[in-house]
């Protein structure tokens, strides 16, 4: 049964009266009794059910002092409900939505350096096969669709096109709308430089249909067009072998693009600042547990026949077994490029330091 403060005092006194050989066992019982009597902070946490957080859900990794009410959501829904209505205490969050939020007065949430989604995006540029686009430079003057201008993946793709291939966003005609369903809207207000040409597609249209017909020359974004997913002709990736291009990009720049972060509502953090460190430690450990579990030789834990080969190749390319790094210093080149692209694309008014994005206590870890 739960033990209050008075009961705890009595137990301590009782332990003091025991013979020395039994004091240690009494102390253990006291700790268990106190833990049972202490209530943990209840927090809601909305995020996609990925291997990187699953150890929190199945109990392999506890969160110190916190009882998480986990709400499994597709990332786009979690972002929308958090940015529009602040429905959750903690949420997976679009990197761009967060950087824009943090650049404004009185931001409503603050992040910890946990990057639940990271993904190279050279593979996310799709072209109509009849458009005659063979290389990134051929996108100049073309009609290119995107689900949202502010989407993190699209910020990265525009930054890569500009810095790697010399194609500036102002050289492309941008068309925004729903990729699979008509009527998609930007999650946040878009404030674009005057030289950017952006217009909505018709309200009854989708980007996928327009790309397939040739009304759009290309499409950028995290979701694959159905023709590509099914291996049908008509639409293809811009790069024939994007994986090799991405590996070369990483070897040269050490940039592994960040897509999603984890944010805490500002009011929650201000009332209970300790939750940031508890969440950060637990999420880091959960990610480490997931990576260790993947490299398992007795039986494959992921349904990919050559999983071990892919893991070993990735270890070699990245030079580490921590192939999904969290933390500021581990991701500094990526964060600096990410902030630079947001400034260049007019999404935030001025540069900010990577440190300013995160709870300070998560940048200076306690070590024994």
C-alpha positions as CSV (number, residue, x, y, z in Angstrom):
1,X,0.0,0.0,0.0
2,X,1.2,3.6,-0.6
3,X,3.4,5.1,2.2
4,X,3.0,8.7,3.1
5,X,5.6,11.0,4.7
6,X,4.6,9.9,8.2
7,X,4.8,6.3,7.3
8,X,8.1,6.8,5.7
9,X,9.5,8.3,8.9
10,X,8.3,5.3,10.9
11,X,10.0,2.9,8.5
12,X,13.2,4.8,8.8
13,X,13.1,4.7,12.5
14,X,12.3,1.0,12.4
15,X,15.3,0.3,10.2
16,X,17.6,2.1,12.7
17,X,16.5,-0.4,15.4
18,X,17.5,-3.5,13.4
19,X,20.7,-5.4,13.6
20,X,23.4,-4.3,11.1
21,X,23.0,-7.4,8.9
22,X,19.3,-6.5,8.3
23,X,19.6,-2.8,7.7
24,X,20.5,-3.1,4.0
25,X,17.4,-5.3,3.3
26,X,15.2,-2.9,5.3
27,X,16.6,0.0,3.2
28,X,15.7,-1.8,0.0
29,X,12.1,-2.3,1.3
30,X,11.9,1.3,2.3
31,X,12.9,2.5,-1.2
32,X,10.3,0.2,-2.8
33,X,7.6,1.5,-0.4
34,X,8.5,5.1,-1.1
35,X,8.5,4.5,-4.9
36,X,5.0,2.9,-4.7
37,X,3.7,5.8,-2.7
38,X,5.0,8.5,-5.0
39,X,2.8,9.5,-8.0
40,X,4.5,10.2,-11.3
41,X,3.8,13.2,-13.5
42,X,1.3,12.3,-16.2
43,X,2.3,13.6,-19.6
44,X,0.7,13.0,-23.0
45,X,3.2,12.3,-25.8
46,X,2.1,12.2,-29.5
47,X,4.4,10.6,-32.0
48,X,4.7,7.9,-34.7
49,X,5.2,4.4,-33.4
50,X,8.8,3.9,-34.5
51,X,11.5,1.5,-33.2
52,X,13.2,4.5,-31.6
53,X,10.5,5.1,-29.1
54,X,9.1,1.6,-28.7
55,X,11.4,0.7,-25.8
56,X,9.6,3.4,-23.8
57,X,6.2,1.9,-24.6
58,X,7.0,-1.7,-23.7
59,X,8.8,-0.9,-20.5
60,X,12.3,-1.7,-21.5
61,X,13.3,2.0,-20.9
62,X,11.6,3.9,-18.0
63,X,11.2,7.7,-18.0
64,X,12.3,9.0,-14.7
65,X,9.4,10.6,-12.8
66,X,7.0,10.5,-15.7
67,X,4.1,8.3,-16.7
68,X,3.6,8.8,-20.4
69,X,0.2,8.6,-22.0
70,X,1.4,7.7,-25.5
71,X,-0.8,8.6,-28.5
72,X,0.3,7.0,-31.7
73,X,-0.3,9.4,-34.6
74,X,0.9,9.9,-38.1
75,X,3.5,12.7,-37.9
76,X,1.4,15.2,-40.0
77,X,-1.6,14.8,-37.6
78,X,0.6,15.2,-34.5
79,X,2.1,18.4,-36.0
80,X,-1.2,19.9,-37.0
81,X,-2.9,19.2,-33.6
82,X,0.1,20.5,-31.7
83,X,0.7,23.7,-33.8
84,X,-3.0,24.6,-34.1
85,X,-4.4,23.5,-30.7
86,X,-1.5,22.6,-28.4
87,X,-3.3,19.4,-27.6
88,X,-0.3,17.5,-26.1
89,X,2.3,18.0,-23.4
90,X,5.1,16.5,-25.6
91,X,5.0,15.9,-29.3
92,X,7.0,14.8,-32.3
93,X,7.3,18.0,-34.4
94,X,8.3,19.1,-37.9
95,X,11.7,20.7,-37.8
96,X,10.7,23.6,-39.9
97,X,7.5,24.3,-38.0
98,X,9.6,24.3,-34.8
99,X,12.4,26.6,-36.2
100,X,9.7,29.1,-37.4
101,X,8.0,28.9,-34.0
102,X,11.2,29.5,-32.2
103,X,12.1,32.5,-34.3
104,X,8.9,34.4,-33.2
105,X,8.2,36.2,-30.0
106,X,6.8,34.0,-27.2
107,X,7.3,30.6,-28.7
108,X,4.8,28.0,-27.4
109,X,7.1,25.0,-27.2
110,X,10.8,24.2,-26.8
111,X,12.7,21.2,-28.1
112,X,15.1,18.6,-26.8
113,X,17.9,17.4,-29.2
114,X,16.0,14.2,-30.0
115,X,15.6,13.7,-33.8
116,X,12.9,11.1,-34.2
117,X,13.1,11.4,-38.0
118,X,16.2,11.9,-40.1
119,X,16.3,11.1,-43.8
120,X,18.3,11.9,-46.9
121,X,16.2,13.6,-49.5
122,X,17.9,13.3,-52.9
123,X,15.6,10.3,-53.4
124,X,12.5,12.5,-52.9
125,X,12.6,14.5,-56.2
126,X,10.2,13.0,-58.7
127,X,9.8,13.9,-62.4
128,X,7.4,13.2,-65.2
129,X,9.3,11.0,-67.7
130,X,8.1,13.1,-70.6
131,X,9.4,16.4,-69.2
132,X,13.0,15.8,-70.4
133,X,14.5,16.4,-66.9
134,X,17.7,14.4,-66.6
135,X,19.6,16.4,-64.0
136,X,18.9,18.9,-61.2
137,X,19.9,21.8,-63.4
138,X,17.0,20.9,-65.7
139,X,14.5,22.0,-63.0
140,X,15.1,25.7,-63.8
141,X,11.9,27.3,-65.1
142,X,9.9,24.1,-64.5
143,X,6.6,23.6,-62.7
144,X,7.3,21.8,-59.5
145,X,4.6,20.6,-57.0
146,X,4.9,20.4,-53.2
147,X,2.5,19.6,-50.5
148,X,3.6,22.6,-48.3
149,X,6.3,25.1,-48.9
150,X,7.2,25.0,-45.3
151,X,7.6,21.2,-45.1
152,X,10.9,20.3,-43.6
153,X,11.8,17.8,-46.4
154,X,11.1,20.5,-49.0
155,X,13.3,23.0,-47.2
156,X,16.1,20.5,-47.3
157,X,15.6,19.7,-51.0
158,X,15.5,23.4,-52.0
159,X,18.7,23.9,-50.0
160,X,20.4,21.0,-51.6
161,X,19.4,22.1,-55.1
162,X,20.7,25.6,-54.4
163,X,24.0,24.6,-52.7
164,X,24.9,21.4,-54.5
165,X,23.6,22.2,-58.0
166,X,23.2,26.0,-58.2
167,X,19.4,25.9,-58.7
168,X,17.9,28.7,-56.6
169,X,14.3,28.5,-55.5
170,X,13.4,31.6,-57.4
171,X,14.2,29.8,-60.7
172,X,11.4,27.3,-60.2
173,X,7.6,27.8,-60.5
174,X,6.1,26.2,-57.4
175,X,2.6,24.8,-57.1
176,X,1.2,23.8,-53.7
177,X,-1.7,21.6,-52.8
178,X,-2.7,18.1,-51.6
179,X,-0.6,15.3,-52.9
180,X,-3.1,12.5,-52.4
181,X,-6.3,14.5,-51.4
182,X,-7.5,17.9,-52.6
183,X,-7.5,20.9,-50.3
184,X,-4.4,20.6,-48.2
185,X,-3.4,23.8,-46.4
186,X,-0.1,25.1,-45.0
187,X,0.1,24.4,-41.2
188,X,1.7,27.8,-40.6
189,X,1.6,31.2,-42.3
190,X,3.9,31.4,-45.3
191,X,6.0,34.6,-45.6
192,X,8.0,34.3,-48.8
193,X,10.6,36.5,-50.4
194,X,9.1,38.6,-53.2
195,X,11.1,36.7,-55.9
196,X,9.5,33.3,-55.1
197,X,6.6,32.3,-57.4
198,X,4.2,30.1,-55.5
199,X,0.6,29.4,-56.4
200,X,-2.1,26.9,-55.3
201,X,-3.3,24.1,-57.6
202,X,-7.0,24.0,-58.4
203,X,-9.1,23.0,-55.3
204,X,-10.3,19.8,-56.9
205,X,-6.9,18.6,-58.0
206,X,-4.0,16.6,-56.5
207,X,-0.3,16.8,-57.1
208,X,0.0,13.2,-57.9
209,X,-2.7,13.4,-60.7
210,X,-1.1,16.6,-62.1
211,X,2.3,15.1,-62.2
212,X,1.1,11.9,-63.9
213,X,-0.7,13.9,-66.6
214,X,2.2,16.2,-67.2
215,X,0.6,19.4,-65.8
216,X,3.5,19.4,-63.4
217,X,7.0,18.6,-64.5
218,X,8.3,17.5,-61.1
219,X,7.3,16.9,-57.5
220,X,9.3,17.2,-54.3
221,X,8.2,15.8,-50.9
222,X,8.5,13.0,-48.4
223,X,5.6,10.9,-49.8
224,X,6.3,8.7,-52.8
225,X,4.0,9.1,-55.8
226,X,2.0,5.9,-56.4
227,X,3.5,5.2,-59.8
228,X,6.9,5.1,-58.3
229,X,5.8,2.9,-55.4
230,X,4.2,0.4,-57.8
231,X,7.1,0.5,-60.4
232,X,4.8,1.8,-63.1
233,X,6.1,4.0,-66.0
234,X,5.4,7.7,-66.3
235,X,6.9,9.0,-63.2
236,X,10.4,8.3,-61.8
237,X,13.0,9.6,-59.4
238,X,15.3,12.4,-60.7
239,X,18.4,10.5,-59.7
240,X,18.7,7.0,-61.1
241,X,20.7,5.9,-58.0
242,X,19.9,8.4,-55.3
243,X,21.4,6.2,-52.6
244,X,24.9,6.6,-54.0
245,X,24.4,10.3,-54.4
246,X,23.3,10.6,-50.8
247,X,26.2,8.5,-49.5
248,X,28.7,10.8,-51.3
249,X,26.9,13.9,-50.0
250,X,27.2,12.6,-46.4
251,X,30.8,11.6,-46.7
252,X,31.6,15.1,-48.0
253,X,29.4,17.2,-45.7
254,X,28.7,15.0,-42.7
255,X,25.1,16.2,-43.0
256,X,22.3,13.7,-42.2
257,X,19.1,15.8,-42.6
258,X,16.9,16.2,-39.6
259,X,13.2,16.1,-40.3
260,X,11.4,15.8,-36.9
261,X,12.3,16.9,-33.4
262,X,10.6,16.4,-30.0
263,X,9.0,19.4,-28.4
264,X,7.6,20.2,-24.9
265,X,4.9,22.7,-24.4
266,X,6.5,25.9,-23.0
267,X,4.1,26.1,-20.1
268,X,4.8,22.5,-19.2
269,X,8.5,23.0,-19.3
270,X,8.3,26.2,-17.2
271,X,6.3,24.4,-14.5
272,X,8.4,21.3,-14.5
273,X,11.8,22.0,-16.1
274,X,13.2,18.6,-15.0
275,X,11.0,16.8,-17.5
276,X,13.3,17.8,-20.3
277,X,16.2,15.9,-19.0
278,X,14.1,12.9,-18.0
279,X,12.7,12.7,-21.5
280,X,16.0,13.3,-23.2
281,X,17.8,10.6,-21.3
282,X,15.0,8.1,-21.8
283,X,14.6,8.8,-25.6
284,X,18.4,8.5,-26.1
285,X,18.4,5.2,-24.3
286,X,15.4,4.0,-26.2
287,X,17.1,4.8,-29.5
288,X,20.3,3.0,-28.4
289,X,18.3,-0.1,-27.4
290,X,16.6,-0.1,-30.8
291,X,19.9,0.1,-32.7
292,X,21.4,-2.6,-30.6
293,X,18.4,-4.9,-31.2
294,X,18.5,-4.4,-34.9
295,X,22.0,-5.8,-35.2
296,X,21.0,-9.3,-34.0
297,X,22.5,-12.3,-35.7
298,X,20.5,-15.3,-34.4
299,X,17.3,-14.2,-36.1
300,X,16.4,-11.1,-38.1
301,X,14.2,-8.7,-36.1
302,X,13.4,-6.6,-39.2
303,X,12.0,-8.2,-42.3
304,X,14.9,-7.3,-44.6
305,X,16.9,-10.3,-45.8
306,X,20.2,-8.5,-46.0
307,X,19.7,-6.3,-43.0
308,X,23.1,-7.1,-41.5
309,X,24.9,-6.2,-44.7
310,X,23.0,-2.9,-44.9
311,X,23.8,-2.1,-41.3
312,X,27.5,-3.0,-41.7
313,X,27.7,-0.9,-44.8
314,X,26.1,2.0,-43.0
315,X,28.5,1.7,-40.1
316,X,31.3,1.9,-42.6
317,X,29.9,5.0,-44.4
318,X,29.1,6.9,-41.2
319,X,32.2,5.8,-39.3
320,X,30.1,4.9,-36.2
321,X,27.5,2.5,-34.9
322,X,25.5,5.4,-33.7
323,X,23.9,5.8,-37.1
324,X,20.9,7.8,-35.8
325,X,22.6,10.4,-33.6
326,X,20.8,12.6,-31.1
327,X,22.4,15.5,-29.3
328,X,23.6,18.9,-30.4
329,X,27.3,18.3,-31.0
330,X,26.7,15.1,-32.9
331,X,24.5,17.0,-35.3
332,X,26.0,20.5,-35.4
333,X,26.8,20.5,-39.1
334,X,23.3,19.4,-39.9
335,X,21.7,22.0,-37.6
336,X,23.8,24.8,-38.9
337,X,22.9,24.0,-42.6
338,X,19.3,23.6,-41.6
339,X,19.2,27.1,-40.0
340,X,21.0,28.6,-42.9
341,X,18.5,27.2,-45.4
342,X,15.6,28.6,-43.4
343,X,17.2,32.1,-43.5
344,X,18.0,31.9,-47.2
345,X,14.5,30.7,-48.1
346,X,12.9,33.5,-46.1
347,X,11.3,31.3,-43.5
348,X,12.9,33.0,-40.5
349,X,14.2,36.6,-40.4
350,X,17.7,36.1,-39.1
351,X,20.1,33.3,-38.1
352,X,20.0,31.6,-34.7
353,X,22.5,29.4,-33.0
354,X,21.8,25.7,-32.7
355,X,22.0,26.1,-28.9
356,X,19.1,28.4,-28.9
357,X,16.7,25.7,-30.2
358,X,17.1,23.4,-27.2
359,X,16.5,23.2,-23.5
360,X,19.9,24.3,-22.0
361,X,20.0,21.4,-19.5
362,X,20.0,18.9,-22.4
363,X,23.2,20.4,-23.8
364,X,25.4,19.8,-20.7
365,X,25.0,16.3,-19.5
366,X,25.9,15.1,-16.0
367,X,28.7,12.6,-16.0
368,X,30.1,10.5,-13.1
